[in-house]
């Protein structure tokens, strides 16, 4: 990477991506990769999708940006598509997942402030969560590696173990404003909260007057086989954060709320320069249309069955290399017995891009229009990786 770039990332030096098509990426060296990272669940319909490219091109030839000093028809149209198809009644658009979660945090705190309870600012989250890299979202997740050197104190955030209802009850005080969670944790091991736990959590929030926030930045917009992940459960949040797949590759974030909660955020309480711009919202509107097109959610559900079956079969064939399969829909984690970086590199060397996750897992985030042959290509490559690891270490056989 060039020295002019701040060294906050460490991409492989030899891999310079020049273009993509569908589920594949191509490099300057002419190598082809099957991309099961999708820009970390961003490229919902793969690379250079012609329908999305056309919408972006059409909008770019008309209007790029005005700021929210003026009405933006594309934003209003996208907001209506989201609210027509969810619990939501109000939408705030931002530029990223972290900003969408920040908006959720501010909205939850201001809701209680507007009700005459300004002391209710504390938000309870879960260990191993990931909500972004801003100061507030880092504090919400409380990953020490992300916190060091940036702030002191807890910034009014608490953390409890995964699915520990008793710990939540013990943590709630008269200062608690909300509970924040990813219905399917991404960085924290691709773990889905159980429906039973979420229902109990909803009841607890109702009893205590606490808001429930779902961070669907990674697991939303079709990823789980429904338009939104909460729709795969029996629980509805008060606030939901979206981003990543919502723009199909174009940066956008959204904070979705009920009218009761959203209407407390009056003029001047929050804002953004680029959020809700015509380019992002035109593409976002098309993404929603494509996810809801006849047969698309059924396709995701069908490909989910194929992917999970293939991975479990692989685990049965190589039990000393692959372990438990977790997650939901096309957001899947798989335990590695060797170190997961070793397997990630072996896969990349053989033309498959996958990501790491907590719990020593590899993570699969294929595009929502992935095909069964592409899934089988991916698992064939992983089989070759397993055979390679056995050659290097016979104890893995």
C-alpha positions as CSV (number, residue, x, y, z in Angstrom):
1,X,0.0,0.0,0.0
2,X,1.3,3.5,-0.9
3,X,2.9,5.4,1.9
4,X,0.5,8.3,1.4
5,X,-2.3,6.1,2.8
6,X,-2.8,6.2,6.6
7,X,-1.7,2.7,7.7
8,X,-5.0,1.7,9.3
9,X,-5.5,-1.3,6.9
10,X,-3.2,-4.1,5.8
11,X,-4.5,-5.4,2.4
12,X,-2.4,-8.1,0.6
13,X,0.2,-6.2,-1.4
14,X,0.0,-8.4,-4.5
15,X,-3.7,-8.1,-4.9
16,X,-4.9,-4.9,-6.9
17,X,-8.5,-5.3,-7.8
18,X,-9.4,-3.6,-11.2
19,X,-13.0,-4.7,-11.7
20,X,-15.8,-7.1,-10.8
21,X,-18.7,-8.9,-12.4
22,X,-21.4,-10.6,-10.5
23,X,-19.9,-12.8,-7.8
24,X,-16.3,-12.4,-9.2
25,X,-13.5,-10.0,-8.8
26,X,-10.5,-9.5,-11.1
27,X,-7.0,-8.2,-10.4
28,X,-4.4,-6.2,-12.4
29,X,-2.4,-9.5,-12.6
30,X,-5.4,-11.2,-14.3
31,X,-6.4,-13.4,-11.5
32,X,-10.1,-14.2,-10.9
33,X,-11.6,-14.6,-7.4
34,X,-15.0,-15.9,-6.3
35,X,-16.0,-13.2,-3.8
36,X,-17.9,-14.5,-0.8
37,X,-17.2,-11.3,1.2
38,X,-19.2,-8.9,-1.0
39,X,-17.5,-5.9,0.4
40,X,-18.5,-7.1,3.9
41,X,-22.2,-7.7,3.0
42,X,-22.3,-4.5,1.0
43,X,-22.5,-5.6,-2.7
44,X,-26.0,-7.2,-2.2
45,X,-26.3,-8.1,-5.9
46,X,-22.7,-8.6,-6.8
47,X,-20.3,-6.4,-8.7
48,X,-21.2,-4.0,-11.5
49,X,-24.8,-5.1,-11.4
50,X,-26.3,-3.7,-14.6
51,X,-29.7,-2.6,-13.0
52,X,-28.0,-0.7,-10.2
53,X,-25.4,0.8,-12.5
54,X,-28.1,2.1,-14.8
55,X,-30.0,3.7,-11.9
56,X,-26.8,5.3,-10.6
57,X,-25.9,6.5,-14.1
58,X,-29.3,8.0,-14.7
59,X,-29.3,9.8,-11.4
60,X,-25.7,11.0,-11.8
61,X,-26.7,12.7,-15.1
62,X,-29.4,14.7,-13.3
63,X,-28.5,15.6,-9.8
64,X,-25.8,14.5,-7.3
65,X,-26.3,16.6,-4.2
66,X,-28.3,19.5,-2.7
67,X,-28.0,18.9,1.1
68,X,-31.0,18.5,3.4
69,X,-31.6,22.3,3.1
70,X,-34.0,21.2,0.3
71,X,-36.4,18.3,-0.1
72,X,-34.9,15.3,-1.8
73,X,-37.5,13.2,-3.7
74,X,-35.3,10.2,-3.9
75,X,-34.8,10.1,-0.1
76,X,-38.6,10.5,0.5
77,X,-39.3,7.7,-1.9
78,X,-36.8,5.4,-0.3
79,X,-38.1,6.2,3.2
80,X,-41.6,5.3,2.0
81,X,-40.4,1.9,0.7
82,X,-38.7,1.2,4.0
83,X,-41.7,2.2,6.1
84,X,-44.2,0.4,3.8
85,X,-42.3,-2.8,4.4
86,X,-41.3,-2.6,8.0
87,X,-42.4,-1.6,11.5
88,X,-40.8,1.8,10.9
89,X,-42.7,5.1,10.4
90,X,-39.8,7.6,10.4
91,X,-36.4,7.4,8.7
92,X,-33.1,9.4,9.0
93,X,-30.6,8.8,6.3
94,X,-26.8,8.8,6.9
95,X,-23.7,7.7,5.0
96,X,-22.6,4.6,6.8
97,X,-23.5,1.9,9.4
98,X,-21.6,3.7,12.2
99,X,-23.5,6.9,11.5
100,X,-26.8,4.9,11.4
101,X,-26.0,3.4,14.8
102,X,-24.9,6.9,16.1
103,X,-28.3,8.2,15.0
104,X,-30.0,5.4,16.9
105,X,-28.1,6.1,20.0
106,X,-28.9,9.8,19.9
107,X,-32.5,9.1,19.1
108,X,-32.9,6.7,22.1
109,X,-31.3,9.2,24.5
110,X,-33.2,12.1,23.2
111,X,-36.5,10.2,23.4
112,X,-36.1,9.9,27.2
113,X,-34.9,13.5,27.4
114,X,-38.1,14.7,25.7
115,X,-40.1,12.7,28.2
116,X,-38.6,14.6,31.1
117,X,-36.1,11.9,32.0
118,X,-32.7,13.3,30.9
119,X,-30.9,11.0,33.2
120,X,-31.8,8.0,31.1
121,X,-28.7,7.9,28.8
122,X,-27.2,4.5,29.5
123,X,-27.4,1.9,26.8
124,X,-26.8,-1.8,27.4
125,X,-25.0,-3.8,24.7
126,X,-23.6,-7.3,24.3
127,X,-20.0,-8.6,24.5
128,X,-18.4,-9.4,21.1
129,X,-20.7,-6.9,19.4
130,X,-19.5,-4.6,16.7
131,X,-21.4,-1.3,15.9
132,X,-18.8,0.8,14.1
133,X,-15.6,2.7,14.6
134,X,-16.7,6.1,15.8
135,X,-16.2,7.0,19.5
136,X,-19.7,6.2,20.5
137,X,-20.1,3.0,18.5
138,X,-16.7,1.7,19.8
139,X,-17.8,2.5,23.4
140,X,-21.1,0.7,22.7
141,X,-19.2,-2.5,21.7
142,X,-16.4,-2.0,24.2
143,X,-13.8,-4.0,22.3
144,X,-10.6,-3.0,24.1
145,X,-8.5,-3.3,21.0
146,X,-10.7,-0.6,19.4
147,X,-10.9,1.6,22.5
148,X,-7.2,2.0,23.5
149,X,-5.9,5.5,23.1
150,X,-9.2,7.1,22.2
151,X,-11.3,7.8,25.3
152,X,-11.7,7.3,29.1
153,X,-14.7,6.0,30.9
154,X,-17.7,4.0,29.6
155,X,-19.5,7.0,27.9
156,X,-22.7,5.7,29.4
157,X,-22.6,2.2,27.9
158,X,-22.8,-1.1,29.6
159,X,-22.0,-4.6,28.2
160,X,-23.4,-8.0,29.2
161,X,-22.7,-11.6,28.0
162,X,-24.4,-12.9,24.9
163,X,-28.0,-14.0,25.6
164,X,-27.7,-13.5,29.4
165,X,-31.1,-12.1,30.5
166,X,-30.2,-12.2,34.2
167,X,-27.2,-10.0,33.5
168,X,-29.4,-7.5,31.7
169,X,-31.9,-7.4,34.6
170,X,-29.0,-6.8,37.0
171,X,-27.6,-4.0,34.8
172,X,-30.8,-2.1,34.3
173,X,-31.1,1.0,36.4
174,X,-33.3,4.1,36.4
175,X,-30.7,5.6,34.0
176,X,-31.1,2.9,31.3
177,X,-32.4,4.3,28.0
178,X,-32.1,1.4,25.6
179,X,-30.7,-2.1,24.8
180,X,-28.7,-2.4,21.6
181,X,-27.9,-5.6,19.7
182,X,-27.2,-7.1,16.3
183,X,-29.9,-9.8,15.6
184,X,-27.0,-11.7,14.1
185,X,-23.6,-10.7,15.4
186,X,-21.2,-10.2,12.5
187,X,-17.6,-9.6,13.8
188,X,-18.5,-11.5,17.1
189,X,-18.7,-15.0,15.6
190,X,-21.8,-14.8,13.3
191,X,-24.1,-15.7,16.1
192,X,-27.9,-15.3,15.9
193,X,-29.9,-14.3,19.0
194,X,-32.6,-16.9,19.6
195,X,-36.2,-16.0,19.1
196,X,-37.0,-17.0,22.6
197,X,-34.4,-14.7,24.1
198,X,-35.5,-11.8,21.9
199,X,-39.1,-12.2,22.9
200,X,-38.1,-12.1,26.6
201,X,-36.0,-9.1,25.9
202,X,-38.9,-7.3,24.3
203,X,-41.1,-8.0,27.3
204,X,-38.5,-6.7,29.6
205,X,-38.0,-3.5,27.6
206,X,-41.8,-2.9,27.6
207,X,-42.0,-3.5,31.4
208,X,-39.1,-1.1,32.1
209,X,-39.9,1.6,29.5
210,X,-36.6,0.9,27.7
211,X,-36.2,1.2,23.9
212,X,-35.0,-1.8,21.9
213,X,-32.5,-1.1,19.1
214,X,-31.6,-3.6,16.4
215,X,-28.4,-3.0,14.5
216,X,-29.1,-4.6,11.2
217,X,-26.2,-2.9,9.4
218,X,-24.8,-6.3,8.3
219,X,-27.7,-8.7,8.7
220,X,-30.5,-6.5,7.2
221,X,-31.8,-5.9,3.6
222,X,-32.4,-9.5,2.5
223,X,-29.3,-11.1,4.1
224,X,-31.3,-13.5,6.4
225,X,-34.0,-14.4,3.8
226,X,-36.4,-11.7,4.8
227,X,-36.2,-8.0,4.0
228,X,-35.1,-7.2,7.5
229,X,-33.6,-9.6,10.1
230,X,-36.2,-8.8,12.8
231,X,-38.8,-10.3,10.4
232,X,-37.3,-13.7,11.0
233,X,-38.0,-13.4,14.7
234,X,-41.1,-12.8,16.8
235,X,-39.7,-9.5,18.0
236,X,-40.1,-5.9,16.7
237,X,-37.6,-3.2,17.8
238,X,-38.3,0.5,18.4
239,X,-35.3,1.6,16.4
240,X,-33.4,-0.2,13.6
241,X,-30.1,0.8,11.9
242,X,-29.4,-0.1,8.3
243,X,-26.5,0.3,5.9
244,X,-24.1,-1.9,3.9
245,X,-26.5,-3.9,1.5
246,X,-29.0,-1.0,1.4
247,X,-26.9,0.8,-1.2
248,X,-25.8,-2.3,-3.1
249,X,-22.3,-0.9,-3.0
250,X,-23.0,2.8,-2.8
251,X,-22.5,4.3,0.7
252,X,-25.8,4.9,2.6
253,X,-27.1,4.4,6.2
254,X,-30.5,4.7,7.7
255,X,-32.0,4.9,11.2
256,X,-35.6,3.6,11.2
257,X,-38.0,4.3,14.1
258,X,-41.6,4.3,15.2
259,X,-43.4,7.6,15.0
260,X,-43.5,7.9,18.7
261,X,-39.7,7.7,19.0
262,X,-38.7,9.4,15.8
263,X,-41.0,12.4,16.2
264,X,-39.1,13.5,19.4
265,X,-36.1,14.3,17.1
266,X,-37.3,17.8,16.2
267,X,-35.5,20.3,13.9
268,X,-31.9,20.8,14.9
269,X,-31.4,17.7,17.1
270,X,-29.4,15.9,14.4
271,X,-28.2,16.4,10.9
272,X,-25.9,15.4,8.0
273,X,-24.5,17.0,4.9
274,X,-24.4,14.0,2.6
275,X,-27.0,11.7,4.2
276,X,-30.0,11.1,2.0
277,X,-28.3,12.4,-1.2
278,X,-30.0,11.7,-4.5
279,X,-27.4,9.2,-5.7
280,X,-27.4,7.0,-2.7
281,X,-31.2,7.0,-2.3
282,X,-31.9,6.3,-6.0
283,X,-29.7,3.2,-5.8
284,X,-31.1,2.3,-2.4
285,X,-34.6,2.4,-3.7
286,X,-33.7,0.1,-6.6
287,X,-32.0,-2.4,-4.1
288,X,-35.3,-2.6,-2.1
289,X,-37.2,-3.2,-5.3
290,X,-34.8,-6.0,-6.3
291,X,-34.9,-7.7,-2.9
292,X,-38.7,-7.6,-3.0
293,X,-38.9,-8.7,-6.6
294,X,-41.0,-11.9,-7.1
295,X,-38.9,-14.9,-6.2
296,X,-35.8,-13.1,-4.8
297,X,-36.4,-13.8,-1.1
298,X,-37.3,-17.4,-2.0
299,X,-34.0,-17.6,-3.9
300,X,-32.1,-16.4,-0.9
301,X,-33.8,-19.0,1.3
302,X,-33.1,-21.7,-1.3
303,X,-29.4,-20.7,-1.6
304,X,-29.2,-20.7,2.2
305,X,-30.2,-24.3,2.3
306,X,-27.6,-25.1,-0.4
307,X,-24.8,-23.2,1.4
308,X,-25.5,-24.6,4.9
309,X,-25.8,-28.2,3.5
310,X,-22.5,-27.9,1.6
311,X,-20.7,-26.5,4.6
312,X,-22.0,-29.1,7.0
313,X,-21.0,-31.8,4.5
314,X,-17.6,-30.3,4.4
315,X,-17.4,-30.4,8.2
316,X,-18.4,-34.0,8.2
317,X,-15.6,-34.9,5.7
318,X,-12.9,-32.9,7.5
319,X,-13.9,-32.8,11.2
320,X,-10.4,-31.8,12.3
321,X,-10.5,-28.7,10.1
322,X,-14.1,-27.5,10.0
323,X,-16.5,-27.2,12.9
324,X,-19.9,-25.8,13.8
325,X,-21.9,-23.7,11.2
326,X,-23.7,-20.7,12.7
327,X,-25.5,-17.6,11.6
328,X,-28.7,-17.1,9.6
329,X,-29.6,-17.0,5.9
330,X,-26.6,-16.0,3.7
331,X,-24.7,-14.6,6.7
332,X,-22.8,-17.7,7.8
333,X,-19.9,-18.5,10.1
334,X,-17.9,-21.8,10.3
335,X,-15.6,-22.8,13.1
336,X,-12.0,-23.5,12.0
337,X,-9.9,-26.0,14.0
338,X,-6.7,-24.5,12.7
339,X,-6.2,-20.7,13.0
340,X,-8.8,-19.0,10.8
341,X,-6.2,-16.7,9.1
342,X,-4.4,-19.8,7.8
343,X,-7.6,-21.0,6.1
344,X,-8.5,-17.5,4.8
345,X,-5.1,-17.2,3.1
346,X,-5.2,-20.7,1.7
347,X,-8.7,-20.0,0.2
348,X,-7.5,-16.7,-1.2
349,X,-4.5,-18.3,-2.8
350,X,-7.0,-20.7,-4.5
351,X,-9.3,-18.0,-5.8
352,X,-11.9,-17.8,-3.0
353,X,-12.4,-14.6,-0.8
354,X,-13.9,-15.2,2.6
355,X,-13.7,-13.1,5.8
356,X,-12.7,-13.8,9.4
357,X,-15.0,-13.5,12.5
358,X,-14.7,-14.0,16.2
359,X,-14.6,-17.5,17.8
360,X,-12.0,-18.5,15.2
361,X,-14.5,-18.6,12.4
362,X,-14.5,-17.9,8.7
363,X,-17.4,-15.9,7.5
364,X,-19.4,-16.3,4.3
365,X,-21.3,-13.3,2.9
366,X,-22.1,-14.1,-0.8
367,X,-24.2,-11.8,-2.9
368,X,-28.0,-12.3,-2.5
369,X,-28.2,-13.5,-6.1
370,X,-25.5,-16.1,-5.7
371,X,-26.1,-19.3,-7.7
372,X,-25.9,-23.0,-6.5
373,X,-22.9,-23.7,-8.8
374,X,-21.0,-20.7,-7.3
375,X,-21.7,-22.1,-3.8
376,X,-20.4,-25.5,-4.9
377,X,-17.4,-23.9,-6.4
378,X,-16.6,-22.2,-3.1
379,X,-16.9,-25.4,-1.1
380,X,-14.8,-27.3,-3.6
381,X,-12.1,-24.7,-3.1
382,X,-12.4,-25.1,0.7
383,X,-12.1,-28.9,0.2
384,X,-8.8,-28.3,-1.7
385,X,-7.7,-26.0,1.2
386,X,-8.4,-28.8,3.7
387,X,-6.4,-31.3,1.6
388,X,-3.5,-28.8,1.5
389,X,-3.6,-28.4,5.3
390,X,-3.6,-32.1,5.8
391,X,-0.5,-32.4,3.5
392,X,1.2,-29.8,5.7
393,X,0.0,-31.4,9.0
394,X,-1.0,-35.0,8.9
395,X,-2.6,-34.8,12.3
396,X,-5.5,-32.9,10.7
397,X,-6.5,-35.9,8.6
